[in-house]
Amino acid sequence: MDLVIETVKKLETMMKDGGCEEGGVVLDVNTTSTNCQFEHGACMTAVFGGRSADFVTFDPIRAKTKISFMFGTPLDTPSVRGAAAAIINVAAGFFCLSRILHPCPESSHKECLRQLAHELGGKRISCIGSMPAIETAFRGSIVTNHQDADVILLNGEGIINGETGTILTNQKNSARILCVGPSTAGISRLNQIEHWCPFGTC
């Protein structure tokens, strides 16, 4: 299963015959944003219907497009998949499916990490997507094999990885799946995957 493509199909079904799918979306890069501590890269923004949402990526796109650009397309490069995730995020915000559209201020990072440490409680952790903050804070709990994990964490980089859907399908009965940060908010919400971003903003 390809998580991004399956989410786009769900969004297409939800928006069918509503007309919103032809509304304009503006993709840009916010050079002044402070990223979520669990992500690194450029903050790509998507603006739609008066709402905006973020997706952090090393392959940002600046463009004017429509939500319907995603429907029925392969979405087979990291840059296009990241753009799709950004659009999913802003669409989820526009339809009030998600209230997490932007990262928290840096002043909340320490408390967020403290609460996450309490939440994970010494469990074995596997990360999908590079998360230096997690790898440092939970050094003794990190495992490299997803099959050995009690908890699988995903950030934006991980959620657009083409293999992630298969990993989650295989491990959903043996590990807790937890998406972290605002970049994962739309896809996690539309797929009913647990999401961790206690101080993210709308």
N, C-alpha and C positions, 0 to 999 in steps of 0.2 A: 504493500500500500504506500502511495506517495501522499504524505500528509498535506502538502501544499495544494496539490491538485484536487484531493478529496475535499478540502476546505473550500476551494473555489467552487466546486460543484454544489456544495451546500449553500453557499452564498448565492449562486445563480438561481437555484431552486427557490430560495427565500425571496429573491427580488423579482422573480418572473412576472412579467406584464405590469410591473409597477412604474416603470419609466425611469426610476432612479439610476438604473445601470448605465444610462446614457448621459448622466450628469458628469460634468467635468471634474477631473482630479488633477491637482498640481503636485508634482513631486519636486522636492528641492532639498538642499542640505543646510542644516542649522549649524553654523560654525561656532556658535557661542554656547551651545548646550553642554551641560554636564551630564555625561552618560551614567546610566546605572552602573554600579560597581561590578556587576556580573557580566558586563559586556564591554567590548572595545571595538573601535572603528569610528566611522563617520555617522553622524545622526541624520538620517534621511527622514524628511517630513512628508506626510501626505495630507493635503487639504481637500476637503469635500463637504459641501453643504454647510459651510460655516464652522465645521469642526476640523481639528488637526490631530494627527497622531504621529508617533515616531517609530522608526525601526533602525537599529544600529547595524551597520554593515561596512565591510571593506570595499564594496562594489556599489556605491550609491549612484542613483540615476536622477538627473534633472530633466523633467519633461512635463508636458501637458497631455493628459490622456483621459480615458474613461474607465469606469469599473469593468465594463464589458470587454475591454482589451484582453482580460484574463480568460474569458470564457472560451473553452474549446482549443486553447493554445497549448503547446508542449510545456512551457515554463521550464526550459531545460538548461538555463545558465544561472549561476549564482546571482548575477545582477537582476535578472528578470524575476527570479524567485523572491529576492529581497523586496523588489518593488511590489510584487503581489502581496507579500506579507504586510507591507506598509499600508497598502490599500485595504486589505482585510481589517487591519487595526482601525483605520479611520471609519470604515463602513460599520464596524461593530460599535464604535462610539456614536456614530450618527443615529443608528437604530436602537441606541440605549441598551445594547447587549453587554457592553463593557464600559466600566468607569475608569479604567487605567489606560491612559493614552500617552502620558509623558512620565519621565523619571522623577524621583524624589530629589530634593536638594541634597547637596553633599553632606550637609549637617545631619541628615538622617541615616547615612551609611552605617555608622557604628552601631546604632540601635537596631537597624535592619539585620545586620550580621549577627548580633547578639540573639535576637529573637529566632533567627533561622537555626542557630546552634542549639537553642533550646528545643525547637521543633524537631530537629533531626535526632537529637538525643543519642549521639554516639553510633548511629547506624552506618553501615558500609555504603559509600556513595560512589556512583559512577556519573561522569559528566559527558553530555553530548554537546559539543561546542567548547571552545577554550574559555576557562573561567579562572584566571590566576588568583583572584580573591578567594574563591572557594578552595582551590588547590593548596593555598597557603594556610588558610584558617582551619581546614580539616585534613591537614597533611596525613595524619595517622589513620584516617577513615577512608581515604580514596582507594578505590580498586579500579583496575584497568579493564576488567572483563565485566560487561553488563550483566552477565549471568550470575555473577557473584554479589551483585549489589542488592541492598535492601531498598535503596532509593536511587532513582535515576533523575538527575537534574538536566534540564534543557534551557539554554538561552536562545537568543535570536539566531545565532550562527547554527546552533544545533537543530532548531525547529525547521529550518529550510534545507537541511541536509537530506538528500534523496533517499538515504537508507534509514532515516529516523522512524518512519511509519512502520517498517518491518520490525525494527528493534522493539518498538512499543507494543506491537501486536504479539510478539514472542514473549515479552516480559511482563505484560500487564497483570498477569495472575500471580507473579512471584515478587514483584517490586512495586513500590509506590512511585508513581510518575509525577514529577513536580516541575512545572514550567516556572522560570524565574525572570523577573524584569518586565518592563512595559512592551518590549519588542514581541513577546510571545502572547500578549493578552488576547488578541483577536482569534488566533488559531486555537489557543487553548479553550476559549469560551465556546467557539462553534463546535468543538469536538468534545466538550465536557471533560477536559483534562484539568486537573487541579493546578491552580496558579498561585504563585507566591510573589507579592509585590505590595507589602503592607503600607508603604508610604508613597506609592506612585500617585500621580495627580491626573486630573481630567482636564 
